[in-house]
Amino acid sequence: MVELLQDWFINIGLNTFFADMLTKTLLSILVILLSFVSVFIVQRLILKIVERVVEKTKTHWDDIFVEEKVFSRLSYLVPGIIINSMLPVIYEGDPTSIAFIDGIASIYMIVVSMLVVDALLNAVLAIYRTYEVSRRIPIKSFIQVAKVVVTFIGAILIISVLIGQSPVVLVAGLGALSAVLLLVFQQPILGFVAGIQLSANKMISRGDWIEMPKYHADGDVLDVTLTTVKVQNWDKTISYIPSSAFLQDTFRNWRGMSESGGRRIKRSVNMDMNSIKFCTQEMLDKFLKIQYISEYLEHKQQELDEYNQANNADTSTLVNGRHLTNVGTFRAYVVAYLKNHPMIHKDMTFLVRQLPPSEHGLPIEIYVFSKDQVWANYEGIQADIFDHILAVIPEFELRVFQNPTGQDFQSMFRNEH
């Protein structure tokens, strides 16, 4: 075809040089137009057919490949194949032009191949995230390392094409630049090492609730990348923390709480020690009307009576023998109340205990676990429990310790006058 077109141009009066140049130019334009048409046909016809087939399949993987444009980017290889196979034929006998065309086509094919691999890695990551294991073992940092490696290999191949040297020779020459490369890629390397350790030890993963005061981070992990961990704090701000920081600084991961099925309630109420006393018979009669502890009081009173009789205790004086106290009865009530609460875990740590007394009174600490882990619901459950506890304390003739306020001093002053 090249010869026929050259002969036709010569026959119409052009000299050999112009006939050859015009033939190659026209055929080159034709090949380039053909390559554009081929992309249009592949994307408008073949890819549409592929997308319809994908929509009808039951698997989700192929849908992700379409969403991440793997097939679309593959279609851009067609022009490179056409140009690389047809233009050298047109420029046969012109080694300089053939070398130039081959170099341009090779660079184009390398760039498109890099984009295809990038889309493929994105698809792999998206597919992996559809599995539950992705929340425990993130691989985004490894995918990013793979992208860096692909980019590095692509850059080496492009440079080797431009300088006309083998990639092996070029890689060997980079040995002297290793120190510079290590300095330039210091953070990605540190992040990669940190990512391996974080994933291998399951220290952090997407969806975890973490606290890291040094970086003002307190919220959910949105993403774990090669160099940073993205955290959305409870106030909706975003914290970006270097991956390597998780190996150097302390942080708290609340995953254990999430997986346990409960959320800890740990809070104490301080009792005024001046209000603590032995229970009188009148107090016991009143307490027996409280449903949660009526049975407990009957058994406890029977136990104490048997003990006092066995030890010949003179119960006319409360110092002798064993007797119920209002604070002990109050603790028994709180235990019974919480055991009957529908939102408190009965199979997890369950404590209602005294802490060492101090200048702020006698602390009665509640250490239990809520069944609901959602923050707002958990706070509501905790508030309801302590609303009730604070309200019933006076029923046991106890007082909550509270530092004197201005109103207290005013009342005292008025009483004195």
BARO-312933 format. One record per residue (C-alpha): residue in one letter; chain; x, y, z. Coordinates in nm, 2 decimals. Example, Ala and Ser with C-alpha at 12.3 -4.5 7.8 and 13.67 -1.06 7.14 Angstrom:
% BARO-312933
+--------+--------+--------+--------+--------+
: residu : chaine :     xx :     yy :     zz :
+--------+--------+--------+--------+--------+
:      a :      A :   1.23 :  -0.45 :   0.78 :
:      s :      A :   1.37 :  -0.11 :   0.71 :
+--------+--------+--------+--------+--------+
END
This chain:
% BARO-312933
+--------+--------+--------+--------+--------+
: residu : chaine :     xx :     yy :     zz :
+--------+--------+--------+--------+--------+
:      m :      A :   0.00 :   0.00 :   0.00 :
:      v :      A :   0.29 :   0.23 :   0.08 :
:      e :      A :   0.44 :   0.17 :  -0.26 :
:      l :      A :   0.11 :   0.21 :  -0.45 :
:      l :      A :   0.05 :   0.55 :  -0.28 :
:      q :      A :   0.41 :   0.66 :  -0.35 :
:      d :      A :   0.37 :   0.56 :  -0.72 :
:      w :      A :   0.04 :   0.75 :  -0.74 :
:      f :      A :   0.20 :   1.07 :  -0.61 :
:      i :      A :   0.49 :   1.04 :  -0.85 :
:      n :      A :   0.25 :   0.98 :  -1.14 :
:      i :      A :   0.07 :   1.30 :  -1.06 :
:      g :      A :   0.40 :   1.50 :  -1.08 :
:      l :      A :   0.56 :   1.50 :  -0.74 :
:      n :      A :   0.92 :   1.41 :  -0.70 :
:      t :      A :   1.03 :   1.11 :  -0.51 :
:      f :      A :   1.12 :   1.29 :  -0.18 :
:      f :      A :   0.79 :   1.47 :  -0.15 :
:      a :      A :   0.60 :   1.16 :  -0.26 :
:      d :      A :   0.76 :   0.96 :   0.01 :
:      m :      A :   0.71 :   1.22 :   0.28 :
:      l :      A :   0.35 :   1.28 :   0.19 :
:      t :      A :   0.28 :   0.91 :   0.18 :
:      k :      A :   0.42 :   0.85 :   0.53 :
:      t :      A :   0.24 :   1.16 :   0.67 :
:      l :      A :  -0.10 :   1.06 :   0.53 :
:      l :      A :  -0.06 :   0.69 :   0.64 :
:      s :      A :   0.06 :   0.80 :   0.99 :
:      i :      A :  -0.25 :   1.03 :   1.03 :
:      l :      A :  -0.46 :   0.74 :   0.91 :
:      v :      A :  -0.31 :   0.50 :   1.17 :
:      i :      A :  -0.36 :   0.76 :   1.45 :
:      l :      A :  -0.72 :   0.81 :   1.35 :
:      l :      A :  -0.76 :   0.43 :   1.34 :
:      s :      A :  -0.63 :   0.41 :   1.69 :
:      f :      A :  -0.87 :   0.67 :   1.82 :
:      v :      A :  -1.16 :   0.49 :   1.64 :
:      s :      A :  -1.05 :   0.16 :   1.79 :
:      v :      A :  -1.07 :   0.32 :   2.14 :
:      f :      A :  -1.42 :   0.46 :   2.07 :
:      i :      A :  -1.54 :   0.12 :   1.94 :
:      v :      A :  -1.39 :  -0.07 :   2.24 :
:      q :      A :  -1.54 :   0.17 :   2.49 :
:      r :      A :  -1.88 :   0.23 :   2.33 :
:      l :      A :  -1.94 :  -0.12 :   2.21 :
:      i :      A :  -1.73 :  -0.39 :   2.37 :
:      l :      A :  -1.72 :  -0.23 :   2.72 :
:      k :      A :  -2.09 :  -0.18 :   2.72 :
:      i :      A :  -2.14 :  -0.55 :   2.64 :
:      v :      A :  -1.90 :  -0.64 :   2.92 :
:      e :      A :  -2.09 :  -0.41 :   3.17 :
:      r :      A :  -2.42 :  -0.57 :   3.08 :
:      v :      A :  -2.28 :  -0.92 :   3.13 :
:      v :      A :  -2.13 :  -0.81 :   3.46 :
:      e :      A :  -2.46 :  -0.67 :   3.58 :
:      k :      A :  -2.63 :  -1.00 :   3.53 :
:      t :      A :  -2.37 :  -1.21 :   3.72 :
:      k :      A :  -2.42 :  -1.30 :   4.08 :
:      t :      A :  -2.07 :  -1.22 :   4.19 :
:      h :      A :  -1.98 :  -0.88 :   4.32 :
:      w :      A :  -1.61 :  -0.89 :   4.22 :
:      d :      A :  -1.67 :  -0.81 :   3.85 :
:      d :      A :  -1.88 :  -0.51 :   3.95 :
:      i :      A :  -1.59 :  -0.37 :   4.15 :
:      f :      A :  -1.36 :  -0.42 :   3.85 :
:      v :      A :  -1.60 :  -0.21 :   3.64 :
:      e :      A :  -1.64 :   0.06 :   3.91 :
:      e :      A :  -1.26 :   0.09 :   3.95 :
:      k :      A :  -1.23 :   0.12 :   3.56 :
:      v :      A :  -1.00 :  -0.17 :   3.52 :
:      f :      A :  -1.16 :  -0.27 :   3.18 :
:      s :      A :  -1.18 :   0.10 :   3.07 :
:      r :      A :  -0.81 :   0.15 :   3.13 :
:      l :      A :  -0.73 :  -0.17 :   2.95 :
:      s :      A :  -0.90 :  -0.04 :   2.64 :
:      y :      A :  -0.63 :   0.24 :   2.61 :
:      l :      A :  -0.38 :  -0.03 :   2.53 :
:      v :      A :  -0.54 :  -0.08 :   2.19 :
:      p :      A :  -0.40 :   0.24 :   2.03 :
:      g :      A :  -0.05 :   0.16 :   2.15 :
:      i :      A :  -0.07 :  -0.19 :   2.00 :
:      i :      A :  -0.20 :  -0.05 :   1.67 :
:      i :      A :   0.06 :   0.23 :   1.65 :
:      n :      A :   0.35 :   0.00 :   1.76 :
:      s :      A :   0.25 :  -0.26 :   1.50 :
:      m :      A :   0.16 :  -0.05 :   1.19 :
:      l :      A :   0.38 :   0.27 :   1.20 :
:      p :      A :   0.71 :   0.08 :   1.18 :
:      v :      A :   0.58 :  -0.08 :   0.86 :
:      i :      A :   0.51 :   0.26 :   0.71 :
:      y :      A :   0.86 :   0.39 :   0.81 :
:      e :      A :   1.04 :   0.08 :   0.69 :
:      g :      A :   1.40 :   0.16 :   0.59 :
:      d :      A :   1.41 :   0.46 :   0.83 :
:      p :      A :   1.57 :   0.33 :   1.15 :
:      t :      A :   1.57 :   0.67 :   1.32 :
:      s :      A :   1.19 :   0.72 :   1.27 :
:      i :      A :   1.13 :   0.36 :   1.37 :
:      a :      A :   1.33 :   0.40 :   1.69 :
:      f :      A :   1.15 :   0.72 :   1.77 :
:      i :      A :   0.80 :   0.57 :   1.71 :
:      d :      A :   0.89 :   0.26 :   1.90 :
:      g :      A :   1.01 :   0.47 :   2.20 :
:      i :      A :   0.69 :   0.68 :   2.21 :
:      a :      A :   0.47 :   0.37 :   2.18 :
:      s :      A :   0.67 :   0.19 :   2.45 :
:      i :      A :   0.64 :   0.49 :   2.69 :
:      y :      A :   0.27 :   0.51 :   2.62 :
:      m :      A :   0.22 :   0.14 :   2.68 :
:      i :      A :   0.42 :   0.16 :   3.01 :
:      v :      A :   0.21 :   0.45 :   3.14 :
:      v :      A :  -0.12 :   0.28 :   3.05 :
:      s :      A :   0.00 :  -0.04 :   3.20 :
:      m :      A :   0.08 :   0.14 :   3.52 :
:      l :      A :  -0.27 :   0.29 :   3.52 :
:      v :      A :  -0.42 :  -0.05 :   3.47 :
:      v :      A :  -0.22 :  -0.20 :   3.76 :
:      d :      A :  -0.32 :   0.09 :   3.98 :
:      a :      A :  -0.69 :   0.03 :   3.90 :
:      l :      A :  -0.64 :  -0.34 :   3.96 :
:      l :      A :  -0.49 :  -0.28 :   4.30 :
:      n :      A :  -0.78 :  -0.04 :   4.39 :
:      a :      A :  -1.02 :  -0.32 :   4.29 :
:      v :      A :  -0.83 :  -0.57 :   4.51 :
:      l :      A :  -0.85 :  -0.33 :   4.80 :
:      a :      A :  -1.23 :  -0.27 :   4.74 :
:      i :      A :  -1.29 :  -0.65 :   4.72 :
:      y :      A :  -1.09 :  -0.71 :   5.04 :
:      r :      A :  -1.29 :  -0.45 :   5.23 :
:      t :      A :  -1.62 :  -0.64 :   5.16 :
:      y :      A :  -1.49 :  -0.91 :   5.40 :
:      e :      A :  -1.51 :  -0.88 :   5.78 :
:      v :      A :  -1.14 :  -0.96 :   5.81 :
:      s :      A :  -1.06 :  -0.62 :   5.66 :
:      r :      A :  -1.17 :  -0.45 :   5.98 :
:      r :      A :  -0.91 :  -0.64 :   6.18 :
:      i :      A :  -0.63 :  -0.66 :   5.92 :
:      p :      A :  -0.60 :  -0.36 :   5.70 :
:      i :      A :  -0.40 :  -0.39 :   5.38 :
:      k :      A :  -0.42 :  -0.04 :   5.24 :
:      s :      A :  -0.06 :   0.03 :   5.34 :
:      f :      A :   0.05 :  -0.28 :   5.15 :
:      i :      A :  -0.15 :  -0.18 :   4.85 :
:      q :      A :   0.01 :   0.17 :   4.86 :
:      v :      A :   0.36 :   0.01 :   4.88 :
:      a :      A :   0.27 :  -0.20 :   4.58 :
:      k :      A :   0.17 :   0.12 :   4.39 :
:      v :      A :   0.50 :   0.28 :   4.49 :
:      v :      A :   0.69 :  -0.03 :   4.35 :
:      v :      A :   0.49 :  -0.02 :   4.03 :
:      t :      A :   0.55 :   0.35 :   3.99 :
:      f :      A :   0.92 :   0.30 :   4.05 :
:      i :      A :   0.94 :   0.01 :   3.80 :
:      g :      A :   0.75 :   0.21 :   3.55 :
:      a :      A :   0.98 :   0.51 :   3.59 :
:      i :      A :   1.29 :   0.29 :   3.55 :
:      l :      A :   1.14 :   0.14 :   3.23 :
:      i :      A :   1.05 :   0.49 :   3.09 :
:      i :      A :   1.40 :   0.63 :   3.17 :
:      s :      A :   1.56 :   0.32 :   3.01 :
:      v :      A :   1.36 :   0.38 :   2.69 :
:      l :      A :   1.46 :   0.75 :   2.68 :
:      i :      A :   1.83 :   0.68 :   2.73 :
:      g :      A :   1.83 :   0.36 :   2.52 :
:      q :      A :   1.98 :   0.15 :   2.80 :
:      s :      A :   1.88 :  -0.18 :   2.96 :
:      p :      A :   1.67 :  -0.14 :   3.28 :
:      v :      A :   1.92 :  -0.38 :   3.45 :
:      v :      A :   2.21 :  -0.13 :   3.38 :
:      l :      A :   2.00 :   0.15 :   3.51 :
:      v :      A :   1.90 :  -0.03 :   3.83 :
:      a :      A :   2.26 :  -0.12 :   3.89 :
:      g :      A :   2.36 :   0.24 :   3.86 :
:      l :      A :   2.11 :   0.34 :   4.13 :
:      g :      A :   2.30 :   0.16 :   4.39 :
:      a :      A :   2.51 :   0.47 :   4.45 :
:      l :      A :   2.19 :   0.67 :   4.51 :
:      s :      A :   2.05 :   0.43 :   4.77 :
:      a :      A :   2.13 :   0.67 :   5.05 :
:      v :      A :   1.95 :   0.95 :   4.88 :
:      l :      A :   1.65 :   0.72 :   4.80 :
:      l :      A :   1.63 :   0.61 :   5.17 :
:      l :      A :   1.63 :   0.98 :   5.27 :
:      v :      A :   1.36 :   1.07 :   5.02 :
:      f :      A :   1.14 :   0.77 :   5.10 :
:      q :      A :   1.21 :   0.78 :   5.48 :
:      q :      A :   0.85 :   0.83 :   5.58 :
:      p :      A :   0.70 :   0.57 :   5.34 :
:      i :      A :   0.96 :   0.32 :   5.46 :
:      l :      A :   0.88 :   0.39 :   5.82 :
:      g :      A :   0.51 :   0.38 :   5.75 :
:      f :      A :   0.55 :   0.05 :   5.57 :
:      v :      A :   0.74 :  -0.11 :   5.86 :
:      a :      A :   0.48 :   0.03 :   6.10 :
:      g :      A :   0.20 :  -0.09 :   5.89 :
:      i :      A :   0.34 :  -0.44 :   5.89 :
:      q :      A :   0.37 :  -0.44 :   6.27 :
:      l :      A :   0.03 :  -0.29 :   6.32 :
:      s :      A :  -0.13 :  -0.54 :   6.09 :
:      a :      A :   0.07 :  -0.84 :   6.22 :
:      n :      A :   0.00 :  -0.77 :   6.58 :
:      k :      A :  -0.36 :  -0.65 :   6.51 :
:      m :      A :  -0.29 :  -0.33 :   6.70 :
:      i :      A :  -0.52 :  -0.11 :   6.50 :
:      s :      A :  -0.77 :  -0.14 :   6.21 :
:      r :      A :  -1.04 :   0.05 :   6.03 :
:      g :      A :  -1.34 :   0.11 :   6.26 :
:      d :      A :  -1.15 :   0.09 :   6.59 :
:      w :      A :  -1.21 :   0.35 :   6.85 :
:      i :      A :  -0.88 :   0.48 :   6.97 :
:      e :      A :  -0.75 :   0.75 :   7.21 :
:      m :      A :  -0.41 :   0.91 :   7.15 :
:      p :      A :  -0.39 :   1.23 :   7.37 :
:      k :      A :  -0.05 :   1.34 :   7.22 :
:      y :      A :  -0.22 :   1.39 :   6.89 :
:      h :      A :  -0.56 :   1.50 :   7.03 :
:      a :      A :  -0.72 :   1.20 :   6.87 :
:      d :      A :  -1.02 :   1.04 :   7.03 :
:      g :      A :  -1.26 :   0.87 :   6.78 :
:      d :      A :  -1.30 :   0.61 :   6.51 :
:      v :      A :  -1.03 :   0.50 :   6.27 :
:      l :      A :  -1.14 :   0.59 :   5.92 :
:      d :      A :  -0.84 :   0.47 :   5.72 :
:      v :      A :  -0.49 :   0.31 :   5.77 :
:      t :      A :  -0.26 :   0.42 :   5.49 :
:      l :      A :   0.11 :   0.38 :   5.42 :
:      t :      A :   0.22 :   0.69 :   5.61 :
:      t :      A :  -0.08 :   0.81 :   5.81 :
:      v :      A :  -0.38 :   0.69 :   6.02 :
:      k :      A :  -0.70 :   0.89 :   5.97 :
:      v :      A :  -0.91 :   0.93 :   6.28 :
:      q :      A :  -1.25 :   1.10 :   6.30 :
:      n :      A :  -1.29 :   1.25 :   6.65 :
:      w :      A :  -1.62 :   1.26 :   6.83 :
:      d :      A :  -1.65 :   1.64 :   6.76 :
:      k :      A :  -1.63 :   1.54 :   6.39 :
:      t :      A :  -1.28 :   1.69 :   6.34 :
:      i :      A :  -1.02 :   1.47 :   6.16 :
:      s :      A :  -0.68 :   1.38 :   6.30 :
:      y :      A :  -0.40 :   1.25 :   6.08 :
:      i :      A :  -0.14 :   1.06 :   6.28 :
:      p :      A :   0.19 :   0.92 :   6.13 :
:      s :      A :   0.17 :   0.54 :   6.12 :
:      s :      A :   0.51 :   0.52 :   6.29 :
:      a :      A :   0.38 :   0.71 :   6.59 :
:      f :      A :   0.17 :   0.41 :   6.69 :
:      l :      A :   0.50 :   0.22 :   6.75 :
:      q :      A :   0.67 :   0.51 :   6.94 :
:      d :      A :   0.38 :   0.66 :   7.15 :
:      t :      A :   0.12 :   0.51 :   7.37 :
:      f :      A :  -0.25 :   0.49 :   7.26 :
:      r :      A :  -0.56 :   0.32 :   7.38 :
:      n :      A :  -0.77 :   0.09 :   7.15 :
:      w :      A :  -1.13 :   0.03 :   7.27 :
:      r :      A :  -1.17 :  -0.27 :   7.04 :
:      g :      A :  -1.17 :  -0.51 :   7.33 :
:      m :      A :  -1.47 :  -0.33 :   7.48 :
:      s :      A :  -1.65 :  -0.34 :   7.14 :
:      e :      A :  -1.59 :  -0.71 :   7.10 :
:      s :      A :  -1.69 :  -0.79 :   7.46 :
:      g :      A :  -2.05 :  -0.68 :   7.41 :
:      g :      A :  -2.05 :  -0.44 :   7.71 :
:      r :      A :  -1.93 :  -0.10 :   7.81 :
:      r :      A :  -1.80 :  -0.02 :   8.15 :
:      i :      A :  -1.97 :   0.20 :   8.40 :
:      k :      A :  -1.73 :   0.30 :   8.67 :
:      r :      A :  -1.85 :   0.58 :   8.90 :
:      s :      A :  -1.87 :   0.64 :   9.27 :
:      v :      A :  -2.09 :   0.84 :   9.51 :
:      n :      A :  -1.93 :   0.98 :   9.82 :
:      m :      A :  -2.13 :   0.93 :  10.15 :
:      d :      A :  -2.11 :   1.17 :  10.43 :
:      m :      A :  -1.96 :   0.96 :  10.71 :
:      n :      A :  -2.15 :   1.14 :  10.97 :
:      s :      A :  -2.47 :   0.98 :  10.84 :
:      i :      A :  -2.34 :   0.62 :  10.86 :
:      k :      A :  -2.50 :   0.43 :  11.16 :
:      f :      A :  -2.65 :   0.10 :  11.28 :
:      c :      A :  -3.00 :   0.02 :  11.17 :
:      t :      A :  -3.27 :   0.05 :  11.43 :
:      q :      A :  -3.57 :  -0.17 :  11.44 :
:      e :      A :  -3.78 :   0.11 :  11.30 :
:      m :      A :  -3.54 :   0.15 :  11.01 :
:      l :      A :  -3.55 :  -0.22 :  10.94 :
:      d :      A :  -3.92 :  -0.23 :  10.94 :
:      k :      A :  -3.92 :   0.05 :  10.68 :
:      f :      A :  -3.65 :  -0.12 :  10.47 :
:      l :      A :  -3.85 :  -0.45 :  10.47 :
:      k :      A :  -4.11 :  -0.27 :  10.25 :
:      i :      A :  -3.84 :  -0.22 :   9.98 :
:      q :      A :  -3.91 :  -0.51 :   9.73 :
:      y :      A :  -3.56 :  -0.55 :   9.60 :
:      i :      A :  -3.40 :  -0.61 :   9.95 :
:      s :      A :  -3.69 :  -0.75 :  10.16 :
:      e :      A :  -3.58 :  -1.11 :  10.12 :
:      y :      A :  -3.22 :  -1.02 :  10.17 :
:      l :      A :  -3.30 :  -0.84 :  10.50 :
:      e :      A :  -3.50 :  -1.14 :  10.63 :
:      h :      A :  -3.21 :  -1.38 :  10.56 :
:      k :      A :  -2.95 :  -1.14 :  10.68 :
:      q :      A :  -3.14 :  -1.06 :  11.01 :
:      q :      A :  -3.18 :  -1.43 :  11.07 :
:      e :      A :  -2.81 :  -1.49 :  11.02 :
:      l :      A :  -2.71 :  -1.21 :  11.26 :
:      d :      A :  -2.96 :  -1.32 :  11.52 :
:      e :      A :  -2.82 :  -1.68 :  11.51 :
:      y :      A :  -2.47 :  -1.55 :  11.53 :
:      n :      A :  -2.54 :  -1.32 :  11.83 :
:      q :      A :  -2.72 :  -1.60 :  12.01 :
:      a :      A :  -2.44 :  -1.84 :  11.95 :
:      n :      A :  -2.19 :  -1.59 :  12.09 :
:      n :      A :  -2.41 :  -1.47 :  12.38 :
:      a :      A :  -2.39 :  -1.11 :  12.26 :
:      d :      A :  -2.56 :  -0.84 :  12.47 :
:      t :      A :  -2.76 :  -0.68 :  12.19 :
:      s :      A :  -2.89 :  -0.41 :  12.42 :
:      t :      A :  -2.58 :  -0.22 :  12.32 :
:      l :      A :  -2.52 :  -0.20 :  11.94 :
:      v :      A :  -2.15 :  -0.22 :  11.99 :
:      n :      A :  -2.18 :  -0.59 :  12.09 :
:      g :      A :  -2.24 :  -0.86 :  11.83 :
:      r :      A :  -2.32 :  -0.80 :  11.46 :
:      h :      A :  -2.58 :  -0.56 :  11.33 :
:      l :      A :  -2.70 :  -0.42 :  11.00 :
:      t :      A :  -2.58 :  -0.07 :  10.90 :
:      n :      A :  -2.76 :   0.17 :  10.68 :
:      v :      A :  -2.47 :   0.19 :  10.44 :
:      g :      A :  -2.44 :  -0.19 :  10.41 :
:      t :      A :  -2.81 :  -0.21 :  10.35 :
:      f :      A :  -2.78 :   0.06 :  10.09 :
:      r :      A :  -2.50 :  -0.14 :   9.91 :
:      a :      A :  -2.73 :  -0.45 :   9.91 :
:      y :      A :  -3.01 :  -0.24 :   9.76 :
:      v :      A :  -2.78 :  -0.11 :   9.48 :
:      v :      A :  -2.66 :  -0.46 :   9.40 :
:      a :      A :  -3.03 :  -0.58 :   9.38 :
:      y :      A :  -3.13 :  -0.28 :   9.18 :
:      l :      A :  -2.86 :  -0.33 :   8.92 :
:      k :      A :  -2.92 :  -0.71 :   8.89 :
:      n :      A :  -3.28 :  -0.63 :   8.81 :
:      h :      A :  -3.18 :  -0.36 :   8.55 :
:      p :      A :  -3.24 :  -0.49 :   8.20 :
:      m :      A :  -2.95 :  -0.30 :   8.04 :
:      i :      A :  -2.67 :  -0.42 :   8.28 :
:      h :      A :  -2.46 :  -0.73 :   8.19 :
:      k :      A :  -2.49 :  -1.00 :   8.46 :
:      d :      A :  -2.21 :  -1.21 :   8.31 :
:      m :      A :  -1.94 :  -0.95 :   8.32 :
:      t :      A :  -1.76 :  -0.78 :   8.61 :
:      f :      A :  -2.02 :  -0.67 :   8.86 :
:      l :      A :  -1.91 :  -0.48 :   9.17 :
:      v :      A :  -2.06 :  -0.25 :   9.42 :
:      r :      A :  -1.78 :  -0.17 :   9.66 :
:      q :      A :  -1.64 :   0.07 :   9.92 :
:      l :      A :  -1.33 :   0.26 :   9.84 :
:      p :      A :  -1.10 :   0.39 :  10.11 :
:      p :      A :  -1.26 :   0.68 :  10.30 :
:      s :      A :  -1.11 :   1.03 :  10.26 :
:      e :      A :  -1.17 :   1.39 :  10.34 :
:      h :      A :  -1.45 :   1.37 :  10.08 :
:      g :      A :  -1.64 :   1.10 :  10.26 :
:      l :      A :  -1.69 :   0.72 :  10.20 :
:      p :      A :  -1.69 :   0.64 :   9.82 :
:      i :      A :  -1.94 :   0.37 :   9.71 :
:      e :      A :  -1.82 :   0.27 :   9.37 :
:      i :      A :  -2.04 :   0.10 :   9.10 :
:      y :      A :  -1.83 :  -0.11 :   8.86 :
:      v :      A :  -2.06 :  -0.28 :   8.61 :
:      f :      A :  -2.10 :  -0.31 :   8.23 :
:      s :      A :  -2.38 :  -0.17 :   8.01 :
:      k :      A :  -2.52 :  -0.40 :   7.74 :
:      d :      A :  -2.55 :  -0.10 :   7.50 :
:      q :      A :  -2.22 :   0.03 :   7.37 :
:      v :      A :  -2.35 :   0.32 :   7.17 :
:      w :      A :  -2.22 :   0.63 :   7.34 :
:      a :      A :  -2.54 :   0.83 :   7.36 :
:      n :      A :  -2.74 :   0.52 :   7.48 :
:      y :      A :  -2.47 :   0.43 :   7.73 :
:      e :      A :  -2.46 :   0.78 :   7.88 :
:      g :      A :  -2.84 :   0.77 :   7.91 :
:      i :      A :  -2.83 :   0.44 :   8.09 :
:      q :      A :  -2.56 :   0.56 :   8.33 :
:      a :      A :  -2.74 :   0.88 :   8.40 :
:      d :      A :  -3.07 :   0.70 :   8.48 :
:      i :      A :  -2.89 :   0.46 :   8.72 :
:      f :      A :  -2.73 :   0.74 :   8.92 :
:      d :      A :  -3.05 :   0.96 :   8.91 :
:      h :      A :  -3.22 :   0.68 :   9.09 :
:      i :      A :  -2.93 :   0.60 :   9.33 :
:      l :      A :  -2.90 :   0.97 :   9.43 :
:      a :      A :  -3.27 :   0.99 :   9.48 :
:      v :      A :  -3.30 :   0.68 :   9.71 :
:      i :      A :  -3.00 :   0.76 :   9.93 :
:      p :      A :  -3.20 :   0.97 :  10.18 :
:      e :      A :  -3.44 :   0.67 :  10.22 :
:      f :      A :  -3.15 :   0.49 :  10.39 :
:      e :      A :  -3.09 :   0.79 :  10.62 :
:      l :      A :  -2.76 :   0.86 :  10.44 :
:      r :      A :  -2.63 :   1.19 :  10.30 :
:      v :      A :  -2.42 :   1.25 :   9.99 :
:      f :      A :  -2.10 :   1.43 :  10.07 :
:      q :      A :  -2.08 :   1.78 :   9.92 :
:      n :      A :  -1.85 :   2.06 :   9.99 :
:      p :      A :  -2.02 :   2.36 :  10.16 :
:      t :      A :  -2.16 :   2.62 :   9.92 :
:      g :      A :  -2.24 :   2.98 :   9.97 :
:      q :      A :  -2.60 :   2.89 :  10.04 :
:      d :      A :  -2.49 :   2.66 :  10.33 :
:      f :      A :  -2.29 :   2.94 :  10.49 :
:      q :      A :  -2.59 :   3.17 :  10.46 :
:      s :      A :  -2.82 :   2.92 :  10.62 :
:      m :      A :  -2.57 :   2.87 :  10.91 :
:      f :      A :  -2.54 :   3.25 :  10.95 :
:      r :      A :  -2.92 :   3.29 :  10.97 :
:      n :      A :  -2.95 :   3.01 :  11.22 :
:      e :      A :  -2.70 :   3.17 :  11.45 :
:      h :      A :  -2.89 :   3.50 :  11.45 :
+--------+--------+--------+--------+--------+
END
